[in-house]
Every structure is written in structure tokens, then in C-alpha cells.
Amino acid sequence: MPRSEAAGAGGEPGTGAELTIDLGAIVANYNRLRRELGAVPCAAVVKADAYGLGAARVAPALAAAGCDTFWVAHLEEGIALRAILPQARIFVLIGPRGDSAATYVRHGLTPTLNAPDEIETWATHAAGTAAALHIDTGMSRLGLSPRDMDWLTDHAVLLDRVPLAYVMSHLVVAEEPDHPLNAEQLHRFRAARQRLPQLARAKASFANSSGIFLGPDFHFDLGRPGAALYGLAPTESQPNPMAQAVHLQARILQVRDVDVGDSVGYGAAHLRLRRGRIATLPAGYADGYMRGLSHRGRVVIGAHTVPVVGRVSMDLITIDVSDLPADLARPGQLATLIGPGMTPDDVGALAGTNGYEVLTQLSRRYRRRYVDA
Ligand SMILES: *Cc1c(COP(=O)(O)O)cnc(C)c1O
């Protein structure tokens, strides 16, 4: 049997990985986006629990930095955020139903109206209360379609009862600045606003994180970034100007020698072609370290990057430390699964997904630590 060593009583609390969330980096990113927007105000998108990083900690930090406008996806997220931020302006992206209008009003939440029935609902149940209006310019997902815009021009009188906080739209491929759809969406957005004086007069919001870096034509009256606040790269094939806000570290649990022909992990999917050493780390797909990282993930130990070998299990991964200096390949050694040298974007690329999914899958099982500037 190969010999193995176990992490002894090292005095470290807990056996799992530790997730450090740098609120100072998130605030720095907010200020960086504000600089990019010039005089145009910058909101913060904190849907999905601030992209998995914890809205209860992230939103107050941004509010303290001067952010007064927040966007979430669901009504329930808005209600939860209202309890944390009594003063902020809170927009909800998914529109109201007939029976939820009163709930919006009671919690001081501003809905986004995405369809004709939602405009009618709001004009009926919340007349005189502000809402955002979403025009679809290319996502084909939410928002008024071209046919809905025809309907609205015939029913423009409804807008007398719906004060528009913002007319908004959402970019499809802003992370690729040269993609022709960016200019096309901008053209469609401007043209749609020109169809009614109420839309032309209202403030407008267009740019997500990536859109902010497309330049002033895309800024209108409010930036609406999420991803870049949390350190994701706004522009493909460009250096990432954002600060890294997430650091996920775990200590090696065990190290063992493996021989030619030994198998590693479930399914015997990794068979040793050479002798070496395997280290085990306490993070798996139940922690959001995706199974798609089997045989593909990479972790950083000291100045070295080492590969994940074998399948990602529910609670554990195995890494090949054969080429590491012996003093780094030992139980208790810290490994970085996500950090400056292995960003969420990097992990997403290795897993065949994106940094957004990596962040939003970060589990509650990790010990969480928040640090300030
Ligand atoms: C999620 C979302 C955003 C934020 O996008 P990022 O790419 O994370 O900056 C902005 N607007 C809408 C409508 C969204 O759904």
C-alpha cells in the first residue's frame, strides 16, 4: 500500500476551505466603474446574493461608498435588501404580477415592467408610482419586443399613470467591443425611445459592467454593473482592470505516493502512467467546485500551479503534486483554488463555463471571512 500522511492537529479551525471576500476590493471596483462613467451615476447589481458573495455584507459596503441605487432579480431579493438598506433605491428586474404590486409599494421597491400586461398591472394597481420600463433590443428574453412597442404607442395613455424612473435595455455581447450587435442595440434603443415623448424624456440605463467600457455613448443616465464589482473581467482579450475580490483557500488533507497503474478517484478515471504524489484538498462539487473541473482544474501552491487529476468528488479533489518541492507537498500546506493567480474567470474557462457561474455557485459550506479595505 502506498504510504499516506494526514494533516495532524495543526491548530487550524475547521477542516474545510476558507472563502475570503474582500469588501475593500469591491468598493475599489465600484470607484473604478464610477471613474469610467464620469458624471453618470453608478448603481450596483446585487442579484443572486451579490453574485454569491453575500448581499448582506456587500450592499452596505457599497452604500457606505456612496452607492444609492441597487438592482436585484426577484421581488423576494428586493424585500430582503430593503430590510438591510432602508434608504436605497431598489429596482427589481423581473416584473410585477397583479397580486404583487401592493407588495412592491409596501416595501418601496421599484419594478421593471417587461411586457404589456405588466404595464397595465402597474397602471391599475400602483398608479402614480414610479417604475422602470425594459425595451428588448436584442436579448429576446425580457422586455418589450418590437410588437410590444407598437402596442405601447397605441396605449401611450397608460404612461400617464406610470412615471418612468428609467427606460432601460440590456446588452447581449458587450464583452466583445468589436461585435456589431453593440452598435445595433444602441441604435435600436435610441430609435425605440424616439417613438414616444414619455420614453424620450425619461432617464435611460443601458450599460452593464462590460457596456460601461464601451464608452460614453453607452452610459446614458445610469450604469448598471454587477460582474465587474466582484472582479470579473469586463472585456474579453483585454487585461482585467478590476481588483480580485474572492480568495478561496484550502489546506492539503493528505499526501500519498502513487505507482504506475494506480487509479485516482471515482470511476478510476485517472490511471497513473508514472509514479508520483497525490494530494487531497477539502473542496468538491457540493462546494461549487464544479465537476466539470475533473482532470482540468488547476490550483496554486506557492509560486506553482498544479493540476487537478481524477474526478472532482462531492467534498474533495485530488491534485498531482509530484513536481512540487517536498516542503510544499505536505499536509497542512495552503492551496489557492480561487485567487489572484487563478481568477474566477480562469476557473470558469477551465470548467467550460464563465466566472459568473463560478461565483454564484460558491457554497455556504465554506467558512466565510469578510475583510475591509
Ligand atoms: C445581471 C444584469 C446586469 C448586470 O450585468 P453584469 O454583466 O453582471 O454587469 C445588468 N442589467 C441586467 C438587466 C441584468 O440582468
The ligand as an ORCA input file, in Angstrom:
! r2SCAN-3c Opt
* xyz 0 1
  C     -27.395     40.926    -14.424
  C     -27.778     42.156    -15.109
  C     -26.930     43.278    -15.101
  C     -25.513     43.227    -14.595
  O     -24.719     42.628    -15.601
  P     -23.143     42.378    -15.409
  O     -22.715     41.763    -16.684
  O     -23.011     41.424    -14.257
  O     -22.528     43.681    -15.124
  C     -27.421     44.465    -15.623
  N     -28.664     44.536    -16.181
  C     -29.475     43.460    -16.245
  C     -30.808     43.583    -16.882
  C     -29.060     42.231    -15.726
  O     -29.866     41.163    -15.820
*
